[in-house]
Amino acid sequence: MMELNIKNLDIKKLRKVSRFAKDKGILRTSMYRLLDEDVIDYVVIDGVVFVVLNNKAINYKKRFQE
């Protein structure tokens, strides 16, 4: 999980996990595996997990056909 300064947080750079998974064409469950493996950065706000839209997330390509 990324350490973010809440004062400098740009909410336009956050995406809910389910929406990010849909945009990338992967399963939501696979998305949580990517978060656990630190492939994609995320932040938890009030118990909700958000993907941080940085270079790692934007450039992520699906590795295998599902």
Secondary structure, DSSP 4 states (H G I P E B T S, - for coil): -----GGG--GGGEEEHHHHHHHHT--HHHHHHHHHTTSS-EEEETTEEEEE-SHHHHT----S--
